[in-house]
Amino acid sequence: MSGQQKTPAGIARRLAKRGQKEPRESAWRRETYTLPRSAARDKARDYFLKFPKAAYMTEIESWRELPDDCIEFTIRRLPSAD
């Protein structure tokens, strides 16, 4: 290691480069659905029953209304409960 890398700025640069080479995977599992409004409501309800919020931290991460009364939404959760 050169003297420059022992400085705080050098260490920060080296760690930043390391982060660029090794992208981290998210701990969250995400699933996106595009369904008619009533089917979207049913799918979300079933998902929360299968993966309860208290155990999996399940949540609707994002949603939007599309034409023809369809909803696109993304649900995220942790992969397993403790």
N, C-alpha and C positions, 0 to 999 in steps of 0.2 A: 504494500500500500504506500502510495506516495504521501508526502507531507500535506499536499493540498486536500487529499481525501480525509485527513484526520480532523479538518476544521468542520464546524457545524454545517457550513454551506456545502462542503465536499461530501459529507455524509448524506445530507438531504438530496443532493444530485444523484448519488449512487443508489439510494433507496427509491427515488423516483424512477430511475431507469429500470430497476428490478421490477417495479410494479407494472411497467409497460410491457415487459417481456412475459410476465406471468399473470394473465388476467384472472381475477378471482371469479369463481362461480357464486351466484347468489344462493343463499340458504333457502330462499323462498321457492315454492312451486307455484307456477302461474298457469292458468288455463283461460283462454278467451273463447267466448261463445257469441254467436249472432243468431238470435231466435225471435220469433214473434213474442210480443209482450207477455202473454199468459204463459207460454212455454218457458220464457226467461225467468219469470217469477217462480215457476215450479222447479226449474233446474237449480236456481239459487237456494230455494228452500231445501231441496234434497241434498245439496252440497253441504249446507250448514248442519243438517242432521247427520250426515256421514262424517264430517270433520268439524266437530263443535268448536266454536270460537275460543272457549276457555282452554281447550287442550291444544289446538293447532294454530291459534291466533288467526283464524280464517277471517277474511274481509273482502268486500267488493272493492277492488283497488281503483277501478275506473269504469265508467259506463257512459253511453251516449245513445240518443234516440236517432234512429235511421228512418228513411221513408218507409211507407207501408206498415207503420206501427211495429217495427222491429227494434230490438234493443241489442246493442253490442256491449258486452261487459267482460271484464277480467277479474277473476277471483284469485286471490293468493292465499297460501297457507304454508305452514312449516311442514316438512316431510313426515315427521313422526312426533308423537306425543311422548312425554316422559312418563 
